[in-house]
């Protein structure tokens, strides 16, 4: 049986957003580590490792967060960057109202988040209302609460380009934990009574 040989594919150089953590994903805070742990549990395998290489080398050239929707460009082997989208499931109806109500009932929670700290109680509030705060919550076998897409030809989803975006996004969450709530569709002004 002969082995098929493929040429090495090296991504084009990019001077994009470089992950600051050697492991990528924002592991200096408990919520940054939890973000990375949930990605590792999603079974991305080698695609996560290749995504880390892309994240650390700056292959993610732009990223825009619009609530639970993220759009990014990732430079790969082709001339045009790949377009990546990530959509997070948001709590709705009674669950959303209960989460907002519980955070408002404890003003120190919102105050700490405004000071770039994430109290562990916030994750508990989400869980108590049947929602995940971090990505990777299972909706069904093989289905997660995050929907991803990439314009690359890879059949796997999430691919290494999506993995790179999720890792760079994890560093943003580690720096600014309110971004995590924004990804779940909650706006900062909802968290305190005005």
N, C-alpha and C positions, 0 to 999 in steps of 0.2 A: 504494500500500500504506500503510495507516494504522498508526501506531505506537500500541501500547497504553500507557496511562499508569498508573503505580502511585503511590499516595500514599507520601510519605516515612515510613519507619518508624524512629523514634528509640527506643533502649532506655530503659526506666525508670531513674531515678536509683537507684544502689545504693552503699552505703558498705561494700563488701566488701574483699577482699584486693587491695590495689593492687600491681601490678608496680612494682618500684623502679627498674628499668632503663628508660631512655627507649625503647629498642628492645624491651624485654621479653625474658625468657628467660634472664637471668643471664649476660651476656657478660664479666664481669670475670675469670673464671677460664678456663683452657683447656677444662675439662670443661663449663662453662656455655656457652662459645662452640660447642663440639662438639654439645651438645644442640640449640641453635638451628639450627646448620648441618644437622643430620639432619632436623629438621622442615622446613626450607626445601627439602631434596631430596625430600621426600615428595610434592611437586607439589600442595600445598594452594592455591597461587595466591592469589587475593584473599581467600579464607577465612582465610588466615593473617594477612593485613593487618588484616582486621576483627577477628580474634581478638586481635591486639595492642592494638587500640583498646579492646576489652572488658577485657583484662588490665590496661592502664594506668589505666583509669577505675574500676576496682574492681567490675566486674560479677560476678566470681567471689565469691560471698558465703560459701561454706564449702567446705572440701576435707578429705577424710579419706583417709589412706593406711593400707591394711591389707595389708602385703606387696606382692604384685604387683597388687593390686586398689585402684583409686582411685575414690572417689565424690565428686561435687561438685555444687553448685547454682550456676547462672548466671542472673542477672537479664537478661531480654531485653525484648521489647516487650509481652509478655503479663503479666497480673497475677501469675500463679504462676511462680516460677523454674523453669527447665529443669533436669532431672536428667541429669547426665553421668556415665558410667562409662568407665573406661579399665582394660584388663587387659593386663599385660605377659607375654609368653612367658617362661617360666623354664627354665633348663638342667635337664635331668633325668638320672638314672642316672649313667653313667660320666663324662659331661661335668661334671655338678655336682660329683661327687667329685673330679675332677681340678682344677677351679677352686678349690675349698676347700683341697685339698691343696697346690696351688702357692702360695696366699696364706699358709697356715700355715707353709710351708717358708721363707718370707721374713718373719719377724716385723716387720720395719721397715715392710712394706706396710700391715699392719693398724694399726700404731702411727700411721703418717702419716694413715690414714683416720680414726682416732679423734681426731686433732688437726685434722680438717676440711681435709685435703689429699688429693688423689687422684693417686697416682703413675701415670705413663703406662703403667707395666708392667702394671697391672691390666687395662687395655683389651687389651693384648697377650695376657694369660692367657685372657681370654674368647675372643678371636679364634682362638688356638691350639687351642681346644676346640670350634670351630665355632659359637660363640654371639656375639651382639651385646651389648655393654654399653649402648649408647645406643639409643633408639627409632629405628625406620625401617628396620631390617634386612628385606630382602625374603625372603619365603618362596616366593613365586611372582610372576609378573607381576601387578602391581596389588594384591598381598596383602603386608601388612607384619606384623612380629612383635608388633604392638600392636593390640588389638581395642578399638574405641570405639563408644559408643552415646550418643544424646542424645534426649530426649523432645520436641525441637522438630520442627516440620513440614518442615524442610529435607530434601530428598531426598539431599543430599550427605552423605557420611560419610567423614572427619570434617568437621563443620560449624564455623562460627565459634565456637560455644560450646565445643566440644571443643578447638579451637585455643587459646582463651583459657586453658582448664584446663591444657593441655600447656605453655603458656608460663609460667604461674604455678608449675607443678610444676618447670619448668626452673630457676626462681629458688631454689626449695627445694633442689634438687640442687646448685646452685652454692654455696649456703650450707653445706650438709651433705651431702658426697658419699656418705656411707654410705647415704643415701636411695636413691641409684642402685642400690646392691647389693640393698637391701630390695625395690625394684621388680622386681628379677630373682629374687626369692624367697630371697635369702641373708640370714640373720639375723646381727647383729653378733657374737653369742656363738659362732657357728660359725667365725669367722675366726681365732680363737686358741684354743689348747688350754687347758682349764680344769681 
